[in-house]
Amino acid sequence: MSEPMPHTAFHDATRIAGGQLAVVALAVKAALAADPTAAILVFDNVTGKVVDLDLRGDDAEVAARYA
């Protein structure tokens, strides 16, 4: 089984998280909890494509979704 591709999240021009998608998703969820109007984008580091995240549920559910 191969490692999941790393991802990076930005709030405006500031990098807020990088690494495996589960880690990035939890950081994005925390950032949005602190500022629900934050403009956050998550990128796949290999393709450069924007990744949509499903952040519903508690932290354990989000982490399991992207494990």
CYANA upper distance limits for C-alpha pairs under 8 A (distance plus 0.5 A):
  4 PRO  CA     20 GLN  CA      7.01
  4 PRO  CA     21 LEU  CA      8.05
  5 MET  CA     20 GLN  CA      7.22
  5 MET  CA     21 LEU  CA      8.24
  5 MET  CA     44 ASP  CA      7.65
  5 MET  CA     45 ASN  CA      7.76
  5 MET  CA     46 VAL  CA      7.60
  6 PRO  CA     18 GLY  CA      7.51
  6 PRO  CA     19 GLY  CA      5.22
  6 PRO  CA     20 GLN  CA      5.42
  6 PRO  CA     21 LEU  CA      7.10
  6 PRO  CA     44 ASP  CA      7.04
  6 PRO  CA     45 ASN  CA      6.38
  6 PRO  CA     46 VAL  CA      8.12
  7 HIS  CA     18 GLY  CA      6.06
  7 HIS  CA     19 GLY  CA      5.83
  7 HIS  CA     20 GLN  CA      6.63
  7 HIS  CA     21 LEU  CA      6.46
  7 HIS  CA     24 VAL  CA      7.45
  7 HIS  CA     42 VAL  CA      7.30
  7 HIS  CA     43 PHE  CA      6.04
  7 HIS  CA     44 ASP  CA      5.19
  7 HIS  CA     45 ASN  CA      5.70
  8 THR  CA     15 ARG  CA      7.75
  8 THR  CA     16 ILE  CA      8.29
  8 THR  CA     17 ALA  CA      6.21
  8 THR  CA     18 GLY  CA      4.71
  8 THR  CA     19 GLY  CA      7.03
  8 THR  CA     24 VAL  CA      7.35
  8 THR  CA     42 VAL  CA      6.08
  8 THR  CA     43 PHE  CA      5.82
  8 THR  CA     44 ASP  CA      7.27
  8 THR  CA     45 ASN  CA      7.16
  9 ALA  CA     15 ARG  CA      6.41
  9 ALA  CA     16 ILE  CA      6.16
  9 ALA  CA     17 ALA  CA      5.69
  9 ALA  CA     18 GLY  CA      6.78
  9 ALA  CA     24 VAL  CA      7.11
  9 ALA  CA     28 VAL  CA      7.69
  9 ALA  CA     40 ILE  CA      7.26
  9 ALA  CA     41 LEU  CA      6.07
  9 ALA  CA     42 VAL  CA      4.68
  9 ALA  CA     43 PHE  CA      6.81
 10 PHE  CA     14 THR  CA      5.83
 10 PHE  CA     15 ARG  CA      4.86
 10 PHE  CA     16 ILE  CA      5.94
 10 PHE  CA     17 ALA  CA      7.72
 10 PHE  CA     40 ILE  CA      6.00
 10 PHE  CA     41 LEU  CA      5.87
 10 PHE  CA     42 VAL  CA      6.93
 11 HIS  CA     15 ARG  CA      6.90
 11 HIS  CA     16 ILE  CA      6.99
 11 HIS  CA     38 ALA  CA      7.22
 11 HIS  CA     39 ALA  CA      6.21
 11 HIS  CA     40 ILE  CA      4.97
 11 HIS  CA     41 LEU  CA      7.16
 12 ASP  CA     39 ALA  CA      6.64
 12 ASP  CA     40 ILE  CA      7.05
 12 ASP  CA     41 LEU  CA      8.46
 16 ILE  CA     27 ALA  CA      7.73
 16 ILE  CA     28 VAL  CA      8.23
 17 ALA  CA     23 VAL  CA      8.22
 17 ALA  CA     24 VAL  CA      5.94
 17 ALA  CA     27 ALA  CA      6.77
 17 ALA  CA     28 VAL  CA      8.19
 18 GLY  CA     23 VAL  CA      8.09
 18 GLY  CA     24 VAL  CA      6.35
 19 GLY  CA     23 VAL  CA      7.02
 19 GLY  CA     24 VAL  CA      6.85
 20 GLN  CA     24 VAL  CA      6.87
 21 LEU  CA     25 ALA  CA      6.37
 21 LEU  CA     66 TYR  CA      6.39
 21 LEU  CA     67 ALA  CA      7.86
 22 ALA  CA     26 LEU  CA      6.82
 22 ALA  CA     62 VAL  CA      7.63
 22 ALA  CA     63 ALA  CA      5.38
 22 ALA  CA     64 ALA  CA      7.98
 22 ALA  CA     65 ARG  CA      8.06
 22 ALA  CA     66 TYR  CA      5.19
 22 ALA  CA     67 ALA  CA      6.08
 23 VAL  CA     27 ALA  CA      6.86
 23 VAL  CA     63 ALA  CA      7.76
 24 VAL  CA     28 VAL  CA      6.66
 25 ALA  CA     29 LYS  CA      6.61
 25 ALA  CA     53 LEU  CA      7.38
 25 ALA  CA     55 LEU  CA      7.65
 25 ALA  CA     62 VAL  CA      7.62
 25 ALA  CA     63 ALA  CA      7.87
 25 ALA  CA     66 TYR  CA      8.23
 26 LEU  CA     30 ALA  CA      6.69
 26 LEU  CA     59 ASP  CA      7.07
 26 LEU  CA     62 VAL  CA      7.46
 26 LEU  CA     63 ALA  CA      7.36
 27 ALA  CA     31 ALA  CA      6.64
 28 VAL  CA     32 LEU  CA      6.60
 28 VAL  CA     40 ILE  CA      7.89
 29 LYS  CA     33 ALA  CA      6.66
 29 LYS  CA     55 LEU  CA      6.83
 30 ALA  CA     34 ALA  CA      6.84
 31 ALA  CA     35 ASP  CA      6.66
 31 ALA  CA     36 PRO  CA      8.30
 31 ALA  CA     38 ALA  CA      8.12
 32 LEU  CA     36 PRO  CA      5.08
 32 LEU  CA     37 THR  CA      7.67
 32 LEU  CA     38 ALA  CA      6.74
 41 LEU  CA     50 VAL  CA      7.24
 41 LEU  CA     51 VAL  CA      8.11
 42 VAL  CA     50 VAL  CA      6.11
 42 VAL  CA     51 VAL  CA      5.89
 42 VAL  CA     52 ASP  CA      7.76
 43 PHE  CA     48 GLY  CA      6.22
 43 PHE  CA     49 LYS  CA      6.04
 43 PHE  CA     50 VAL  CA      5.03
 43 PHE  CA     51 VAL  CA      6.12
 44 ASP  CA     48 GLY  CA      5.69
 44 ASP  CA     49 LYS  CA      5.97
 44 ASP  CA     50 VAL  CA      6.92
 44 ASP  CA     51 VAL  CA      7.03
 45 ASN  CA     49 LYS  CA      8.32
 54 ASP  CA     62 VAL  CA      7.96
 55 LEU  CA     62 VAL  CA      6.38
 56 ARG  CA     61 GLU  CA      8.33
 56 ARG  CA     62 VAL  CA      7.37
 57 GLY  CA     61 GLU  CA      6.20
 57 GLY  CA     62 VAL  CA      6.93
 58 ASP  CA     62 VAL  CA      6.87
 59 ASP  CA     63 ALA  CA      6.53
 60 ALA  CA     64 ALA  CA      6.53
 61 GLU  CA     65 ARG  CA      6.61
 62 VAL  CA     66 TYR  CA      7.07
 63 ALA  CA     67 ALA  CA      6.36
